[in-house]
Amino acid sequence: MTQPASADPATTLGPTAAAEPTAAAAPHAVVTGCSSGIGRAIAVRLLADGWQVTGLSRSEPVLGPGFQWRQADLSDPASLAAVVQGLPPVNALVHAAGFQRTALLGELDPGALAGMFAVHVAAASSLANALVPQMPDGGRVLLVGSRTSTGSPGKSQYAATKAALLGMGRTWAQELAPRGITVNVLSPGPTDTPMLADPGRAATPPKLPALGQLVDPEDVAALAGFLLGRHGKSITGQNYVICGGASL
């Protein structure tokens, strides 16, 4: 795959006139998990491409002009519809919030599974349910999954939640295709983010992939920018694995 070019902010979105931004109306994206890691990198990329971005996270990042923030607890999906009430029309929803807990069989914690499912799956479902019915035709939904969704020792619960995103996203892609709204999943491998240092995943430290380096969050954000831009209008229901060769 060739390196995607930066989106043209004057023609960022999709196939219908209703979704075409103008100089007076930049496209608007809601990005979860924007305070660090992949979510922050995607928010920064979209701002550079001319988007207005509303970030949802527990702590407020400082990302400059075009960015607004609403405090949100992604572990409480039932609260999220109220959090996004009153936003201007949303052209794209990016769900990047996440965390990882690891354990082998015999040591699994039901609370860890429930917590990851709430943040990864239920939060995405609640936000899409609140925002997508009013989303202009030609919009975008992008979910951040994981290469681990196909299975990895010690990560069964995490993998299950990320696999659920794949099924949910592909189903939404079918439902929303008549409106020209695309739904895709980005599935990074080991990425250079604060999550790798989380003590909750100490049992399974990251391994360098075949290319000898961790995935750069900005590389993930570059692909996100492409899929959210006008040249992503013919791509839907797909899962993009960005893993530095970890899946070889």
C-alpha positions, 0 to 999 in steps of 0.5 A, a space after each residue: 500500500 502506498 503512503 496515503 497523502 494528506 487529505 485536502 480539507 476543502 474536499 475531505 469527505 465523500 460521495 454526496 453533496 450533503 457531506 462536502 465541506 466548504 471553506 465556511 464549514 470544515 468537516 467535524 470529527 469526534 475522536 475518543 481516547 484523544 489524550 494520548 497514544 493513537 487517539 491523540 495522533 489521529 486527532 492531531 492528524 485530522 486537525 492538520 488536515 483541516 478538520 474540526 475535532 471534538 475529543 472525548 477523554 477523561 483528561 483534557 489534551 491541549 491540541 490547539 485551534 480547531 479542537 474542543 474537548 468534552 470530558 467523558 468516561 468511556 467505561 460508562 457507555 450509558 452516559 455517552 449519549 448525554 456527553 455528545 448532545 448538542 454537538 454540531 453535525 458530525 461527519 466522522 466518528 473515530 473510536 480509539 479509546 482502549 486499554 489492555 489487561 492480560 492473564 492466562 486461563 486460570 487467572 482470568 478476572 471477569 471484571 477485566 473483561 467487563 471493563 475492556 468490553 465497556 470501553 472497546 465495544 459498548 462505548 463504540 456502540 453507544 456513540 454510534 447509536 447517538 451520532 450516526 443517525 444524524 450523520 450527513 450522508 457520506 460520513 465515516 466511522 473508524 474503529 481502532 481494533 488490534 492485531 491481537 483480535 485473532 488471538 494471542 497467549 495471555 490476551 484472550 479477554 482483550 482479543 475477544 473485545 477487539 474481535 467484537 469490534 470487527 463484527 460490529 463494524 462490518 455489520 454497520 458497514 452493510 447497514 450504512 452503505 446505502 447512505 454512503 457512510 463507510 465503516 472500517 477498522 484499524 488493527 495496529 500491532 505493538 505500537 509505541 504508546 503509553 499503553 505498552 507501559 501499563 502495569 496491567 499488561 506486565 504479564 505479556 510485555 510487547 515483542 518487537 515485530 519483524 521490522 525491528 521497531 514498534 509501530 509509530 502512532 503517526 503511521 496509524 494516524 496517516 492511514 486513518 486520515 486517508 480512510 476518513 478523507 475523500 479517497 476513502 469513499 469506496 472503502 468500507 467493511 475492511 480491517 487494516 492490520 498495521 503491525 510491522 510484520 508481527 503477523 508474518 
